[in-house]
């Protein structure tokens, strides 16, 4: 993890290692603990950690890892999840609840419920997906800090 | 702060200032300062890990002496189910209960009896509150304290029901008053406990105003006093038992969950595992789970620091003891419980917060990160903090200084010394030149 000092923000960087399920969720867990130390409201922490965990898992499963940059300012918590993976062919479809590319047998085991991206959108106030086939995907999400 | 009463204290004369306890503490509550272990009261959750790990026996659990019995005209023993797992070849719980009376108690009320009532109350609560699934057990006071300081988002999942020992104390007191006609103050309700966290519960209960328990005795103190009386009791055991498999099962991991008569649960024990489960639950990784049973000690209550038997052996002994027991012997329709639910809502205590305002905290987090980059990242503990990050946080909180890190200090000393070492080199060179000239 590296950090940059801003006068009004914290920037945290994390590498997401490819194909290692035992480490998936490490970054979101670290961010969660930092947010608790900062006295961020539990509700905001919940949104950030769930959205970021979903994103992190997606990066491990689909994109062979990548990196995550989290910026915390008094107004919002912004997460940028960047990978050099295969890209998402149809973003609109992928954003639909229940849509999944996982085969039926895999879904029967409880994987690929098609809730990853929709959940990320539900738990954040803003979300932008930039993707190019064969190049990679960058997802920018932000959760507003109220009051 | 009454809200942060604790059941562990330090014998300073025995503390060597080693780093075992600071490393083991799950909430990083301990620091070694001036050569002695100091607990940050707000961080401590009474788990007993430091008591367990301290090789010098400097960390002592707080509980009452058996002499407390003398303070009351009439005493009732509340044996924890974990007590039954301490004895070899015990096949009849009544022997232990009768022995408690021979030992000097006027009456006995099994905590496991109240546990069966709590199981019934919990079953009803779980079924009626699907919106809070999975519901987290709250019988272990350490778990309640852990969630209070670290998992604010899980507070709504907590089972808001008083622990069996508190229900047992209320029922026992009522029974004693009815039987003796004595005023309440003359009756001593004494819990025979596997862990000191229960002392904390009694002295500073979080979700009820006042505990009905008058004293907490240690299983390890009562155990030797029971061995003699048990030999006598085995000849004519009194029928004092009010519990069966469900109640006694509460003594080890999985027992409480088992009492819900549902398969949809998980049961975890040991601080590290418990924290892992709570972290996962916070990230909503569990689906279709009704109940989560958590115990701070390995093996459940049988693993408490005030027990004498190895927790896994005790678990095996309990299992054997339960084989021929009835499923349950206490039922709400026979023994109704008034107001078994939490009176007060649990409040989140953000004790790990670095500062007050968000701007201040942004600043402080940046300082912590900068300091961490300067430290070697060995987490050696020589500074008295468990990790480099913990030291950085202490510095930002104004409780430590950079030079507490021996690696930073060494660099600093090197800097101070370097002009002298240059001088030293110059002198040596001078000597060499003189020698050359002589030659």
Interface residues (C-beta under 8 A of the other chain):
Chain A: X1 X3 X5 X6 X8 X9 X10 X12 X25 X28 X29 X32 X34 X36 X37 X38 X39 X40 X42 X43 X45 X46 X49 X50 X53 X72 X73 X74 X110 X145
Chain B: X150 X152 X153 X279 X282 X283 X284 X285 X287 X348 X350 X352 X353 X354 X355 X356 X358 X359 X361 X362 X365 X366 X369 X370 X373 X393
